[in-house]
Amino acid sequence: MLQAFCFGTLGVTLEDLYFIDPTPAPGQDGPERGVRVELRLLPPQEWRGSIYAAQRFVLDEALWRADFFESIARGPGSKDRMHHHPEMDAGEPGSRVFDRSLTQDPFAWLEKRLTGLPETCRTPEHEASAKELLANVPHIVEAARTMLSRVHAGELALAPTRPTSL
């Protein structure tokens, strides 16, 4: 399942994933599943067709990512693989960063993270979009909570959704 919240020039995506890291760090081997949350740019697109035509939108470059993952071996509620990627470069994540406050209360952490948008979003170009995104943080957090509860219930993230080898 992929959910998107779009606010002018900014977007937030939520996606359930069953993930097998082809090059795991020590202690991180074996499949994991959960919910990925990304803050993304939503660049304006050229108008197509008549004033009534459906318009194209593109959720593009990710600015940061949080993975609410848990190992399959340890199961739902283990929070053993929850991490974030505060730095992204052309869609590629930096190293996994494990944060105790993320595992202690994932959704309070997410709310704080979304409320503290990166400086790249606090520009005149993104001002109106950032304001709208901030007004919708509770809805985004609740959607992430619901999606993770569906993963825990065995409804989502049931099989690998991406290639597992490079």
SULWOBEL-V107617 format. One record per residue. N is the residue number from 1. RES is the residue in three letters. OMEGA is omega in whole degrees, 0 to 359 (* if undefined). Layout:
N/RES/OMEGA, N/RES/OMEGA
//
This chain:
1/MET/177, 2/LEU/175, 3/GLN/179, 4/ALA/173, 5/PHE/185, 6/CYS/183, 7/PHE/178, 8/GLY/183, 9/THR/181, 10/LEU/177, 11/GLY/174, 12/VAL/177, 13/THR/175, 14/LEU/182, 15/GLU/174, 16/ASP/182, 17/LEU/167, 18/TYR/195, 19/PHE/172, 20/ILE/182, 21/ASP/181, 22/PRO/178, 23/THR/185, 24/PRO/172, 25/ALA/178, 26/PRO/181, 27/GLY/182, 28/GLN/181, 29/ASP/182, 30/GLY/183, 31/PRO/178, 32/GLU/178, 33/ARG/181, 34/GLY/185, 35/VAL/175, 36/ARG/177, 37/VAL/179, 38/GLU/169, 39/LEU/186, 40/ARG/172, 41/LEU/179, 42/LEU/185, 43/PRO/179, 44/PRO/179, 45/GLN/178, 46/GLU/179, 47/TRP/181, 48/ARG/174, 49/GLY/183, 50/SER/177, 51/ILE/181, 52/TYR/186, 53/ALA/173, 54/ALA/184, 55/GLN/180, 56/ARG/169, 57/PHE/184, 58/VAL/171, 59/LEU/191, 60/ASP/190, 61/GLU/176, 62/ALA/178, 63/LEU/173, 64/TRP/185, 65/ARG/171, 66/ALA/179, 67/ASP/178, 68/PHE/185, 69/PHE/174, 70/GLU/180, 71/SER/177, 72/ILE/183, 73/ALA/182, 74/ARG/171, 75/GLY/182, 76/PRO/178, 77/GLY/182, 78/SER/180, 79/LYS/188, 80/ASP/180, 81/ARG/180, 82/MET/183, 83/HIS/174, 84/HIS/179, 85/HIS/183, 86/PRO/179, 87/GLU/177, 88/MET/179, 89/ASP/180, 90/ALA/177, 91/GLY/180, 92/GLU/181, 93/PRO/169, 94/GLY/181, 95/SER/174, 96/ARG/176, 97/VAL/178, 98/PHE/187, 99/ASP/182, 100/ARG/180, 101/SER/176, 102/LEU/181, 103/THR/179, 104/GLN/180, 105/ASP/187, 106/PRO/186, 107/PHE/171, 108/ALA/177, 109/TRP/181, 110/LEU/179, 111/GLU/179, 112/LYS/181, 113/ARG/179, 114/LEU/179, 115/THR/179, 116/GLY/183, 117/LEU/178, 118/PRO/181, 119/GLU/180, 120/THR/179, 121/CYS/183, 122/ARG/179, 123/THR/179, 124/PRO/180, 125/GLU/184, 126/HIS/187, 127/GLU/182, 128/ALA/180, 129/SER/179, 130/ALA/179, 131/LYS/179, 132/GLU/178, 133/LEU/181, 134/LEU/179, 135/ALA/184, 136/ASN/180, 137/VAL/179, 138/PRO/179, 139/HIS/179, 140/ILE/180, 141/VAL/179, 142/GLU/177, 143/ALA/178, 144/ALA/178, 145/ARG/180, 146/THR/181, 147/MET/180, 148/LEU/178, 149/SER/176, 150/ARG/173, 151/VAL/179, 152/HIS/181, 153/ALA/179, 154/GLY/180, 155/GLU/184, 156/LEU/178, 157/ALA/186, 158/LEU/181, 159/ALA/180, 160/PRO/182, 161/THR/180, 162/ARG/174, 163/PRO/183, 164/THR/173, 165/SER/182, 166/LEU/*
//
